[in-house]
């Protein structure tokens, strides 16, 4: 059994957040409920999509570094590479930038985000490539020793050009050899020379091959490679791609090496048929990964819109019950802040699943009730009791244990005050540890009564205690005892307390509020 933190902190945070946030903090300028609900749902979905992109980016960058260091079977290489390794904070920063860029829809931002990752990776790669004794170990990173030598030549000439461009060249070469990297960079810049725009390869034959590749298994992909290698139909494609690959390399190399000699350029930009086919397959793999990542983002976005709908339904139900059909015109709330609050509470809960519709609804019902009725209201305290019961049940079914709540010691003591409403009178309340008890004496419609109550105090000072009492009712000239049952609920904070009371029997009943202080 895995112990979790007690519910007390959650209860304090829930009540504290709503209590400290005044109605004005959640209020906003009136508009239509439907418009604002739609905007809030879209905003919530965008945040969820950004989270998924950031997670994908972190995983991709981490995978690149793991691949980089696993290649160094020899400790000397690991030491050499380690001098330029990225920290967890740096990886997080790159992932955050990538998520911002991808959700912005700005291609320039997306390219800049992938560029900074490529430069950082290139700097690390350069440490291994600069040492001739370690170059052979780098072949596993870039694919083969020829690519390592090519990268070394570019790096060696970088002094006359732009060192940053040289690092980017190395980093992109590494990314191109790692299809998983497509999770955080556009496929156009991740790998290959195959022209790609608006979700398809420009060349129709290449697009057909890709669709076959994407839907097939390893046998299908082997067959595609064999056709590219042997069938005359594809020879023009290989020839054209070879020219494009040479032009792309020449452009990249010229930026990184300040115009190398023709002999070096010819050697660096030459490409075999096999290399061109490898390049096409790397581009296919990158696009597949990118499409899978994009599908995951869109699913998260769609799920988030559904989740936001559940949150809106909960608030609509609570507010409609108190204010009526046109509640939003009278009491508009900041719906984006409301959805964010529910999302944050679920993420920190430890028991409830932030993606489970029933769990989301439970949290939304609780926070909606607190927002609309107030956290000292009977409605909220009743909802809180139901929420605690449900949360405990979820924990048990999940094999988790919830530590018992321990109220703060400064809540203990005696509180004295008054009741009001359909009855009036005095009230005494005693808090001792996690127990609360008290007594009430007063008058109801001219008849005197006494009552007592006892129950359990939550760590946030809230309670809902069953009550029993006797009304000394006068019938004609005779006074008779009339037992009744009820509830006293509310919250104490160590100095004072307030809440609701109710009582009834088969002849009638009453309700009201109470206030007390030490």
One Martini backbone bead per residue (centre of mass of N, CA, C, O) as a GRO file, in nm:
protein
  518
    1UNK     BB    1   0.096   0.036   0.023
    2UNK     BB    2   0.054   0.376  -0.071
    3UNK     BB    3   0.126   0.662   0.071
    4UNK     BB    4  -0.043   0.965   0.120
    5UNK     BB    5  -0.131   1.254   0.143
    6UNK     BB    6  -0.342   1.420   0.302
    7UNK     BB    7  -0.642   1.596   0.254
    8UNK     BB    8  -0.591   1.857   0.410
    9UNK     BB    9  -0.434   2.024   0.199
   10UNK     BB   10  -0.653   2.028  -0.011
   11UNK     BB   11  -0.873   2.164   0.154
   12UNK     BB   12  -0.716   2.422   0.210
   13UNK     BB   13  -0.667   2.500  -0.087
   14UNK     BB   14  -0.954   2.513  -0.182
   15UNK     BB   15  -1.059   2.717   0.021
   16UNK     BB   16  -0.834   2.931  -0.005
   17UNK     BB   17  -0.863   3.003  -0.300
   18UNK     BB   18  -1.166   3.090  -0.283
   19UNK     BB   19  -1.148   3.285  -0.039
   20UNK     BB   20  -0.911   3.475  -0.147
   21UNK     BB   21  -1.093   3.484  -0.396
   22UNK     BB   22  -1.269   3.708  -0.501
   23UNK     BB   23  -1.531   3.771  -0.698
   24UNK     BB   24  -1.362   3.974  -0.871
   25UNK     BB   25  -1.142   3.768  -0.960
   26UNK     BB   26  -1.372   3.598  -1.133
   27UNK     BB   27  -1.467   3.831  -1.268
   28UNK     BB   28  -1.638   3.977  -1.561
   29UNK     BB   29  -1.734   4.095  -1.836
   30UNK     BB   30  -2.016   4.087  -1.988
   31UNK     BB   31  -2.153   3.813  -2.170
   32UNK     BB   32  -2.183   3.527  -2.310
   33UNK     BB   33  -2.179   3.209  -2.204
   34UNK     BB   34  -2.104   3.066  -2.470
   35UNK     BB   35  -1.858   3.236  -2.551
   36UNK     BB   36  -1.686   3.196  -2.290
   37UNK     BB   37  -1.689   2.889  -2.288
   38UNK     BB   38  -1.546   2.854  -2.560
   39UNK     BB   39  -1.287   3.010  -2.491
   40UNK     BB   40  -1.206   2.840  -2.245
   41UNK     BB   41  -1.186   2.569  -2.394
   42UNK     BB   42  -0.966   2.654  -2.593
   43UNK     BB   43  -0.754   2.741  -2.385
   44UNK     BB   44  -0.738   2.469  -2.242
   45UNK     BB   45  -0.655   2.306  -2.496
   46UNK     BB   46  -0.394   2.459  -2.559
   47UNK     BB   47  -0.248   2.389  -2.296
   48UNK     BB   48  -0.259   2.082  -2.337
   49UNK     BB   49  -0.103   2.078  -2.605
   50UNK     BB   50   0.154   2.208  -2.495
   51UNK     BB   51   0.223   1.986  -2.295
   52UNK     BB   52   0.264   1.763  -2.506
   53UNK     BB   53   0.487   1.901  -2.668
   54UNK     BB   54   0.685   1.927  -2.436
   55UNK     BB   55   0.707   1.627  -2.376
   56UNK     BB   56   0.809   1.546  -2.656
   57UNK     BB   57   1.060   1.727  -2.655
   58UNK     BB   58   1.199   1.610  -2.409
   59UNK     BB   59   1.215   1.319  -2.517
   60UNK     BB   60   1.378   1.382  -2.776
   61UNK     BB   61   1.626   1.520  -2.649
   62UNK     BB   62   1.696   1.292  -2.457
   63UNK     BB   63   1.732   1.074  -2.678
   64UNK     BB   64   1.970   1.210  -2.817
   65UNK     BB   65   2.162   1.200  -2.570
   66UNK     BB   66   2.151   0.899  -2.527
   67UNK     BB   67   2.265   0.824  -2.800
   68UNK     BB   68   2.529   0.978  -2.771
   69UNK     BB   69   2.637   0.825  -2.507
   70UNK     BB   70   2.604   0.526  -2.600
   71UNK     BB   71   2.827   0.545  -2.824
   72UNK     BB   72   3.032   0.570  -2.576
   73UNK     BB   73   3.200   0.305  -2.477
   74UNK     BB   74   3.422   0.498  -2.418
   75UNK     BB   75   3.523   0.699  -2.158
   76UNK     BB   76   3.662   0.924  -2.315
   77UNK     BB   77   3.412   1.019  -2.469
   78UNK     BB   78   3.229   1.087  -2.233
   79UNK     BB   79   3.417   1.303  -2.119
   80UNK     BB   80   3.428   1.480  -2.372
   81UNK     BB   81   3.118   1.532  -2.399
   82UNK     BB   82   3.051   1.635  -2.103
   83UNK     BB   83   3.150   1.941  -2.136
   84UNK     BB   84   2.853   1.989  -2.323
   85UNK     BB   85   2.620   1.926  -2.155
   86UNK     BB   86   2.294   1.912  -2.077
   87UNK     BB   87   2.068   2.017  -1.871
   88UNK     BB   88   1.760   1.984  -1.747
   89UNK     BB   89   1.693   2.287  -1.771
   90UNK     BB   90   1.772   2.315  -2.070
   91UNK     BB   91   1.576   2.107  -2.181
   92UNK     BB   92   1.324   2.250  -2.073
   93UNK     BB   93   1.366   2.512  -2.229
   94UNK     BB   94   1.362   2.395  -2.514
   95UNK     BB   95   1.079   2.267  -2.485
   96UNK     BB   96   0.928   2.530  -2.429
   97UNK     BB   97   1.005   2.671  -2.693
   98UNK     BB   98   0.882   2.458  -2.879
   99UNK     BB   99   0.591   2.484  -2.776
  100UNK     BB  100   0.553   2.782  -2.840
  101UNK     BB  101   0.614   2.758  -3.144
  102UNK     BB  102   0.400   2.544  -3.228
  103UNK     BB  103   0.144   2.708  -3.110
  104UNK     BB  104   0.186   2.973  -3.285
  105UNK     BB  105   0.237   2.901  -3.608
  106UNK     BB  106   0.540   2.993  -3.649
  107UNK     BB  107   0.792   2.900  -3.855
  108UNK     BB  108   1.026   3.074  -3.741
  109UNK     BB  109   1.004   2.970  -3.450
  110UNK     BB  110   1.040   2.672  -3.511
  111UNK     BB  111   1.322   2.698  -3.635
  112UNK     BB  112   1.460   2.833  -3.391
  113UNK     BB  113   1.411   2.601  -3.191
  114UNK     BB  114   1.568   2.382  -3.357
  115UNK     BB  115   1.836   2.538  -3.379
  116UNK     BB  116   1.918   2.544  -3.075
  117UNK     BB  117   1.940   2.239  -3.056
  118UNK     BB  118   2.148   2.192  -3.279
  119UNK     BB  119   2.374   2.361  -3.155
  120UNK     BB  120   2.400   2.208  -2.887
  121UNK     BB  121   2.463   1.935  -3.018
  122UNK     BB  122   2.709   2.027  -3.188
  123UNK     BB  123   2.895   2.094  -2.952
  124UNK     BB  124   2.908   1.805  -2.848
  125UNK     BB  125   3.007   1.667  -3.105
  126UNK     BB  126   3.271   1.829  -3.142
  127UNK     BB  127   3.425   1.700  -2.907
  128UNK     BB  128   3.454   1.420  -3.053
  129UNK     BB  129   3.560   1.504  -3.345
  130UNK     BB  130   3.831   1.654  -3.268
  131UNK     BB  131   3.911   1.359  -3.188
  132UNK     BB  132   4.059   1.119  -3.374
  133UNK     BB  133   4.037   0.877  -3.160
  134UNK     BB  134   3.697   0.918  -3.150
  135UNK     BB  135   3.551   0.898  -3.430
  136UNK     BB  136   3.461   0.602  -3.444
  137UNK     BB  137   3.249   0.635  -3.208
  138UNK     BB  138   3.060   0.839  -3.390
  139UNK     BB  139   2.920   0.653  -3.603
  140UNK     BB  140   2.658   0.582  -3.432
  141UNK     BB  141   2.543   0.875  -3.457
  142UNK     BB  142   2.572   0.944  -3.792
  143UNK     BB  143   2.598   0.619  -3.918
  144UNK     BB  144   2.902   0.685  -4.030
  145UNK     BB  145   3.232   0.757  -4.102
  146UNK     BB  146   3.181   0.953  -4.337
  147UNK     BB  147   3.011   1.157  -4.173
  148UNK     BB  148   3.226   1.220  -3.969
  149UNK     BB  149   3.436   1.331  -4.169
  150UNK     BB  150   3.260   1.551  -4.281
  151UNK     BB  151   3.219   1.699  -4.010
  152UNK     BB  152   3.520   1.751  -3.962
  153UNK     BB  153   3.566   1.930  -4.211
  154UNK     BB  154   3.368   2.150  -4.134
  155UNK     BB  155   3.493   2.215  -3.859
  156UNK     BB  156   3.784   2.281  -3.967
  157UNK     BB  157   3.655   2.538  -4.147
  158UNK     BB  158   3.498   2.732  -3.937
  159UNK     BB  159   3.696   2.971  -3.882
  160UNK     BB  160   3.608   3.119  -4.166
  161UNK     BB  161   3.319   3.128  -4.049
  162UNK     BB  162   3.037   2.998  -3.879
  163UNK     BB  163   3.026   2.831  -3.591
  164UNK     BB  164   2.720   2.803  -3.552
  165UNK     BB  165   2.672   2.671  -3.829
  166UNK     BB  166   2.846   2.425  -3.771
  167UNK     BB  167   2.684   2.321  -3.530
  168UNK     BB  168   2.416   2.299  -3.682
  169UNK     BB  169   2.512   2.096  -3.889
  170UNK     BB  170   2.575   1.872  -3.686
  171UNK     BB  171   2.298   1.860  -3.545
  172UNK     BB  172   2.127   1.796  -3.802
  173UNK     BB  173   2.271   1.535  -3.873
  174UNK     BB  174   2.177   1.394  -3.615
  175UNK     BB  175   1.871   1.436  -3.642
  176UNK     BB  176   1.847   1.291  -3.922
  177UNK     BB  177   1.940   1.009  -3.769
  178UNK     BB  178   1.670   1.085  -3.576
  179UNK     BB  179   1.338   1.052  -3.604
  180UNK     BB  180   1.235   1.131  -3.313
  181UNK     BB  181   1.298   1.443  -3.349
  182UNK     BB  182   1.021   1.522  -3.492
  183UNK     BB  183   0.866   1.610  -3.231
  184UNK     BB  184   1.025   1.920  -3.240
  185UNK     BB  185   1.046   1.925  -3.562
  186UNK     BB  186   1.024   1.999  -3.867
  187UNK     BB  187   1.042   1.801  -4.143
  188UNK     BB  188   1.196   1.999  -4.330
  189UNK     BB  189   1.445   2.016  -4.097
  190UNK     BB  190   1.510   1.718  -4.000
  191UNK     BB  191   1.513   1.582  -4.301
  192UNK     BB  192   1.626   1.597  -4.598
  193UNK     BB  193   1.542   1.679  -4.964
  194UNK     BB  194   1.248   1.643  -4.970
  195UNK     BB  195   0.987   1.796  -5.079
  196UNK     BB  196   0.770   1.983  -4.843
  197UNK     BB  197   0.409   2.057  -4.839
  198UNK     BB  198   0.114   2.069  -4.693
  199UNK     BB  199   0.152   1.751  -4.591
  200UNK     BB  200   0.331   1.696  -4.860
  201UNK     BB  201   0.485   1.567  -5.119
  202UNK     BB  202   0.551   1.701  -5.418
  203UNK     BB  203   0.617   1.431  -5.515
  204UNK     BB  204   0.397   1.190  -5.609
  205UNK     BB  205   0.573   0.934  -5.587
  206UNK     BB  206   0.676   0.985  -5.301
  207UNK     BB  207   0.398   0.996  -5.168
  208UNK     BB  208   0.317   0.706  -5.237
  209UNK     BB  209   0.551   0.572  -5.089
  210UNK     BB  210   0.484   0.687  -4.812
  211UNK     BB  211   0.203   0.564  -4.773
  212UNK     BB  212   0.311   0.276  -4.785
  213UNK     BB  213   0.511   0.303  -4.551
  214UNK     BB  214   0.310   0.395  -4.322
  215UNK     BB  215   0.117   0.122  -4.358
  216UNK     BB  216   0.352  -0.059  -4.325
  217UNK     BB  217   0.600  -0.281  -4.282
  218UNK     BB  218   0.913  -0.402  -4.301
  219UNK     BB  219   0.863  -0.552  -4.566
  220UNK     BB  220   0.757  -0.311  -4.722
  221UNK     BB  221   1.017  -0.133  -4.687
  222UNK     BB  222   1.210  -0.325  -4.828
  223UNK     BB  223   1.062  -0.318  -5.101
  224UNK     BB  224   1.098  -0.016  -5.153
  225UNK     BB  225   1.405  -0.016  -5.158
  226UNK     BB  226   1.438  -0.215  -5.393
  227UNK     BB  227   1.295  -0.037  -5.603
  228UNK     BB  228   1.488   0.206  -5.583
  229UNK     BB  229   1.749   0.031  -5.663
  230UNK     BB  230   1.620  -0.122  -5.950
  231UNK     BB  231   1.410   0.061  -6.079
  232UNK     BB  232   1.379   0.279  -6.346
  233UNK     BB  233   1.141   0.455  -6.242
  234UNK     BB  234   1.348   0.579  -5.997
  235UNK     BB  235   1.607   0.713  -6.122
  236UNK     BB  236   1.519   1.014  -6.141
  237UNK     BB  237   1.479   1.055  -5.842
  238UNK     BB  238   1.766   1.000  -5.754
  239UNK     BB  239   1.900   1.212  -5.928
  240UNK     BB  240   1.749   1.464  -5.819
  241UNK     BB  241   1.823   1.418  -5.518
  242UNK     BB  242   2.125   1.437  -5.552
  243UNK     BB  243   2.131   1.732  -5.640
  244UNK     BB  244   1.983   1.849  -5.394
  245UNK     BB  245   2.182   1.746  -5.182
  246UNK     BB  246   2.428   1.898  -5.290
  247UNK     BB  247   2.307   2.184  -5.265
  248UNK     BB  248   2.249   2.177  -4.964
  249UNK     BB  249   2.536   2.122  -4.866
  250UNK     BB  250   2.671   2.364  -4.996
  251UNK     BB  251   2.511   2.571  -4.833
  252UNK     BB  252   2.580   2.476  -4.548
  253UNK     BB  253   2.894   2.478  -4.581
  254UNK     BB  254   2.937   2.777  -4.660
  255UNK     BB  255   2.843   2.885  -4.381
  256UNK     BB  256   3.056   2.709  -4.205
  257UNK     BB  257   3.344   2.751  -4.413
  258UNK     BB  258   3.397   2.979  -4.608
  259UNK     BB  259   3.450   2.855  -4.875
  260UNK     BB  260   3.556   2.596  -4.997
  261UNK     BB  261   3.707   2.412  -5.189
  262UNK     BB  262   3.628   2.238  -5.467
  263UNK     BB  263   3.734   1.966  -5.365
  264UNK     BB  264   3.579   1.963  -5.098
  265UNK     BB  265   3.298   2.011  -5.209
  266UNK     BB  266   3.282   1.758  -5.386
  267UNK     BB  267   3.316   1.555  -5.154
  268UNK     BB  268   3.081   1.660  -4.963
  269UNK     BB  269   2.843   1.658  -5.205
  270UNK     BB  270   2.860   1.380  -5.253
  271UNK     BB  271   2.634   1.107  -5.364
  272UNK     BB  272   2.494   0.819  -5.330
  273UNK     BB  273   2.234   0.621  -5.387
  274UNK     BB  274   2.220   0.506  -5.102
  275UNK     BB  275   2.215   0.780  -4.957
  276UNK     BB  276   1.955   0.885  -5.082
  277UNK     BB  277   1.774   0.657  -4.979
  278UNK     BB  278   1.833   0.705  -4.684
  279UNK     BB  279   1.721   0.990  -4.685
  280UNK     BB  280   1.431   0.918  -4.758
  281UNK     BB  281   1.383   0.731  -4.512
  282UNK     BB  282   1.434   0.945  -4.297
  283UNK     BB  283   1.202   1.126  -4.386
  284UNK     BB  284   0.979   0.924  -4.344
  285UNK     BB  285   1.030   0.877  -4.041
  286UNK     BB  286   0.991   1.170  -3.955
  287UNK     BB  287   0.701   1.203  -4.056
  288UNK     BB  288   0.573   0.980  -3.891
  289UNK     BB  289   0.643   1.098  -3.617
  290UNK     BB  290   0.508   1.372  -3.658
  291UNK     BB  291   0.219   1.259  -3.703
  292UNK     BB  292   0.195   1.117  -3.433
  293UNK     BB  293   0.236   1.370  -3.262
  294UNK     BB  294   0.002   1.536  -3.382
  295UNK     BB  295  -0.220   1.334  -3.299
  296UNK     BB  296  -0.170   1.357  -2.994
  297UNK     BB  297  -0.234   1.658  -2.974
  298UNK     BB  298  -0.526   1.647  -3.089
  299UNK     BB  299  -0.635   1.456  -2.875
  300UNK     BB  300  -0.576   1.640  -2.634
  301UNK     BB  301  -0.752   1.871  -2.734
  302UNK     BB  302  -1.023   1.718  -2.748
  303UNK     BB  303  -1.027   1.621  -2.454
  304UNK     BB  304  -1.014   1.907  -2.330
  305UNK     BB  305  -1.286   2.007  -2.435
  306UNK     BB  306  -1.449   1.798  -2.279
  307UNK     BB  307  -1.350   1.876  -1.997
  308UNK     BB  308  -1.448   2.171  -2.007
  309UNK     BB  309  -1.747   2.097  -2.034
  310UNK     BB  310  -1.774   1.973  -1.750
  311UNK     BB  311  -1.703   2.231  -1.596
  312UNK     BB  312  -1.933   2.409  -1.708
  313UNK     BB  313  -2.169   2.236  -1.610
  314UNK     BB  314  -2.110   2.269  -1.308
  315UNK     BB  315  -2.138   2.578  -1.295
  316UNK     BB  316  -2.419   2.603  -1.419
  317UNK     BB  317  -2.566   2.438  -1.203
  318UNK     BB  318  -2.490   2.606  -0.951
  319UNK     BB  319  -2.586   2.890  -1.057
  320UNK     BB  320  -2.877   2.818  -1.137
  321UNK     BB  321  -2.968   2.730  -0.848
  322UNK     BB  322  -2.928   3.032  -0.734
  323UNK     BB  323  -2.992   3.255  -0.995
  324UNK     BB  324  -3.071   3.124  -1.258
  325UNK     BB  325  -3.079   3.152  -1.596
  326UNK     BB  326  -2.930   3.463  -1.579
  327UNK     BB  327  -2.657   3.442  -1.411
  328UNK     BB  328  -2.427   3.563  -1.602
  329UNK     BB  329  -2.531   3.859  -1.600
  330UNK     BB  330  -2.490   3.887  -1.277
  331UNK     BB  331  -2.240   3.640  -1.248
  332UNK     BB  332  -1.957   3.666  -1.373
  333UNK     BB  333  -1.687   3.454  -1.477
  334UNK     BB  334  -1.362   3.336  -1.493
  335UNK     BB  335  -1.325   3.064  -1.689
  336UNK     BB  336  -1.020   3.025  -1.726
  337UNK     BB  337  -0.953   3.023  -1.426
  338UNK     BB  338  -1.138   2.792  -1.348
  339UNK     BB  339  -1.009   2.567  -1.523
  340UNK     BB  340  -0.723   2.600  -1.406
  341UNK     BB  341  -0.791   2.525  -1.116
  342UNK     BB  342  -0.885   2.237  -1.168
  343UNK     BB  343  -0.628   2.137  -1.307
  344UNK     BB  344  -0.433   2.189  -1.069
  345UNK     BB  345  -0.574   2.015  -0.854
  346UNK     BB  346  -0.554   1.746  -1.007
  347UNK     BB  347  -0.242   1.736  -1.039
  348UNK     BB  348  -0.208   1.749  -0.702
  349UNK     BB  349  -0.378   1.523  -0.564
  350UNK     BB  350  -0.287   1.184  -0.608
  351UNK     BB  351  -0.574   1.032  -0.691
  352UNK     BB  352  -0.683   1.183  -0.912
  353UNK     BB  353  -0.759   1.194  -1.256
  354UNK     BB  354  -0.714   1.446  -1.495
  355UNK     BB  355  -0.857   1.240  -1.737
  356UNK     BB  356  -1.110   1.177  -1.572
  357UNK     BB  357  -1.434   1.250  -1.598
  358UNK     BB  358  -1.534   1.187  -1.307
  359UNK     BB  359  -1.312   1.340  -1.157
  360UNK     BB  360  -1.361   1.614  -1.283
  361UNK     BB  361  -1.653   1.644  -1.188
  362UNK     BB  362  -1.598   1.635  -0.885
  363UNK     BB  363  -1.416   1.887  -0.874
  364UNK     BB  364  -1.610   2.084  -1.018
  365UNK     BB  365  -1.843   2.066  -0.814
  366UNK     BB  366  -1.688   2.174  -0.574
  367UNK     BB  367  -1.580   2.449  -0.690
  368UNK     BB  368  -1.850   2.560  -0.781
  369UNK     BB  369  -1.984   2.569  -0.504
  370UNK     BB  370  -1.772   2.756  -0.371
  371UNK     BB  371  -1.802   2.994  -0.571
  372UNK     BB  372  -2.116   3.042  -0.541
  373UNK     BB  373  -2.166   2.987  -0.208
  374UNK     BB  374  -1.924   2.927  -0.051
  375UNK     BB  375  -1.707   2.780   0.201
  376UNK     BB  376  -1.945   2.818   0.445
  377UNK     BB  377  -2.154   2.659   0.319
  378UNK     BB  378  -2.368   2.401   0.309
  379UNK     BB  379  -2.324   2.320   0.016
  380UNK     BB  380  -2.016   2.286   0.033
  381UNK     BB  381  -1.995   2.090   0.274
  382UNK     BB  382  -2.158   1.867   0.140
  383UNK     BB  383  -1.974   1.838  -0.109
  384UNK     BB  384  -1.714   1.775   0.049
  385UNK     BB  385  -1.812   1.511   0.173
  386UNK     BB  386  -1.856   1.367  -0.098
  387UNK     BB  387  -1.569   1.401  -0.205
  388UNK     BB  388  -1.421   1.247   0.015
  389UNK     BB  389  -1.565   0.981  -0.024
  390UNK     BB  390  -1.485   0.938  -0.320
  391UNK     BB  391  -1.175   0.960  -0.287
  392UNK     BB  392  -1.149   0.718  -0.096
  393UNK     BB  393  -1.262   0.508  -0.292
  394UNK     BB  394  -1.047   0.546  -0.513
  395UNK     BB  395  -0.804   0.473  -0.339
  396UNK     BB  396  -0.887   0.183  -0.268
  397UNK     BB  397  -0.910   0.080  -0.568
  398UNK     BB  398  -0.588   0.168  -0.608
  399UNK     BB  399  -0.418   0.091  -0.342
  400UNK     BB  400  -0.455   0.332  -0.146
  401UNK     BB  401  -0.357   0.556   0.115
  402UNK     BB  402  -0.502   0.777   0.360
  403UNK     BB  403  -0.419   0.988   0.573
  404UNK     BB  404  -0.514   1.119   0.844
  405UNK     BB  405  -0.651   1.386   0.965
  406UNK     BB  406  -0.488   1.694   1.106
  407UNK     BB  407  -0.564   1.932   1.285
  408UNK     BB  408  -0.499   2.219   1.396
  409UNK     BB  409  -0.424   2.314   1.716
  410UNK     BB  410  -0.549   2.623   1.705
  411UNK     BB  411  -0.860   2.524   1.694
  412UNK     BB  412  -0.875   2.475   1.972
  413UNK     BB  413  -1.166   2.515   2.177
  414UNK     BB  414  -1.390   2.773   2.281
  415UNK     BB  415  -1.707   2.864   2.143
  416UNK     BB  416  -1.913   3.165   2.126
  417UNK     BB  417  -2.270   3.229   2.040
  418UNK     BB  418  -2.509   3.263   1.768
  419UNK     BB  419  -2.835   3.225   1.648
  420UNK     BB  420  -3.018   3.239   1.332
  421UNK     BB  421  -3.348   3.292   1.191
  422UNK     BB  422  -3.601   3.065   1.282
  423UNK     BB  423  -3.404   3.106   1.521
  424UNK     BB  424  -3.295   3.175   1.861
  425UNK     BB  425  -2.965   3.196   2.031
  426UNK     BB  426  -2.731   2.995   2.191
  427UNK     BB  427  -2.373   2.896   2.153
  428UNK     BB  428  -2.164   2.603   2.198
  429UNK     BB  429  -1.815   2.528   2.105
  430UNK     BB  430  -1.600   2.232   2.086
  431UNK     BB  431  -1.248   2.184   2.032
  432UNK     BB  432  -1.080   1.850   2.001
  433UNK     BB  433  -0.893   1.811   1.772
  434UNK     BB  434  -1.107   1.604   1.567
  435UNK     BB  435  -1.329   1.726   1.757
  436UNK     BB  436  -1.684   1.815   1.777
  437UNK     BB  437  -1.891   2.016   2.001
  438UNK     BB  438  -2.231   2.101   2.132
  439UNK     BB  439  -2.468   2.373   2.214
  440UNK     BB  440  -2.825   2.466   2.219
  441UNK     BB  441  -3.023   2.762   2.303
  442UNK     BB  442  -3.380   2.854   2.255
  443UNK     BB  443  -3.613   2.995   2.009
  444UNK     BB  444  -3.928   2.863   1.855
  445UNK     BB  445  -4.205   3.019   1.808
  446UNK     BB  446  -4.194   3.061   2.145
  447UNK     BB  447  -4.028   2.802   2.186
  448UNK     BB  448  -3.830   2.607   2.361
  449UNK     BB  449  -3.481   2.486   2.324
  450UNK     BB  450  -3.261   2.197   2.290
  451UNK     BB  451  -2.914   2.111   2.179
  452UNK     BB  452  -2.693   1.863   2.029
  453UNK     BB  453  -2.347   1.808   1.908
  454UNK     BB  454  -2.139   1.579   1.699
  455UNK     BB  455  -1.799   1.541   1.549
  456UNK     BB  456  -1.586   1.592   1.272
  457UNK     BB  457  -1.280   1.754   1.206
  458UNK     BB  458  -1.128   1.916   0.979
  459UNK     BB  459  -0.820   2.050   0.891
  460UNK     BB  460  -0.985   2.323   0.787
  461UNK     BB  461  -1.241   2.340   1.009
  462UNK     BB  462  -1.455   2.151   0.909
  463UNK     BB  463  -1.815   2.065   0.947
  464UNK     BB  464  -2.074   1.793   0.998
  465UNK     BB  465  -2.326   1.767   1.248
  466UNK     BB  466  -2.526   1.591   1.423
  467UNK     BB  467  -2.861   1.657   1.564
  468UNK     BB  468  -3.017   1.686   1.889
  469UNK     BB  469  -3.356   1.755   2.025
  470UNK     BB  470  -3.581   1.974   2.228
  471UNK     BB  471  -3.916   2.083   2.222
  472UNK     BB  472  -4.118   2.307   2.415
  473UNK     BB  473  -4.440   2.256   2.346
  474UNK     BB  474  -4.742   2.439   2.314
  475UNK     BB  475  -5.065   2.283   2.387
  476UNK     BB  476  -5.244   2.496   2.480
  477UNK     BB  477  -5.178   2.435   2.828
  478UNK     BB  478  -4.965   2.228   2.726
  479UNK     BB  479  -4.636   2.095   2.782
  480UNK     BB  480  -4.428   1.940   2.532
  481UNK     BB  481  -4.210   1.711   2.403
  482UNK     BB  482  -4.014   1.761   2.084
  483UNK     BB  483  -3.838   1.590   1.893
  484UNK     BB  484  -3.526   1.641   1.702
  485UNK     BB  485  -3.346   1.681   1.394
  486UNK     BB  486  -3.004   1.761   1.261
  487UNK     BB  487  -2.770   2.029   1.158
  488UNK     BB  488  -2.423   2.123   1.198
  489UNK     BB  489  -2.236   2.366   1.009
  490UNK     BB  490  -1.882   2.451   0.921
  491UNK     BB  491  -1.621   2.691   1.036
  492UNK     BB  492  -1.298   2.708   1.184
  493UNK     BB  493  -0.987   2.928   1.266
  494UNK     BB  494  -0.922   2.983   1.599
  495UNK     BB  495  -1.128   3.248   1.651
  496UNK     BB  496  -1.365   3.162   1.456
  497UNK     BB  497  -1.714   3.107   1.338
  498UNK     BB  498  -1.930   2.952   1.078
  499UNK     BB  499  -2.280   2.878   0.963
  500UNK     BB  500  -2.516   2.611   0.976
  501UNK     BB  501  -2.866   2.529   1.051
  502UNK     BB  502  -3.087   2.242   1.137
  503UNK     BB  503  -3.443   2.138   1.191
  504UNK     BB  504  -3.661   1.839   1.242
  505UNK     BB  505  -3.995   1.708   1.208
  506UNK     BB  506  -4.319   1.601   1.145
  507UNK     BB  507  -4.422   1.919   1.204
  508UNK     BB  508  -4.133   2.048   1.123
  509UNK     BB  509  -3.908   2.341   1.065
  510UNK     BB  510  -3.564   2.478   1.055
  511UNK     BB  511  -3.332   2.759   0.978
  512UNK     BB  512  -2.978   2.882   0.965
  513UNK     BB  513  -2.733   3.067   1.143
  514UNK     BB  514  -2.385   3.101   1.265
  515UNK     BB  515  -2.187   3.254   1.537
  516UNK     BB  516  -1.839   3.245   1.662
  517UNK     BB  517  -1.612   3.283   1.953
  518UNK     BB  518  -1.340   3.285   2.182
   0.00000   0.00000   0.00000
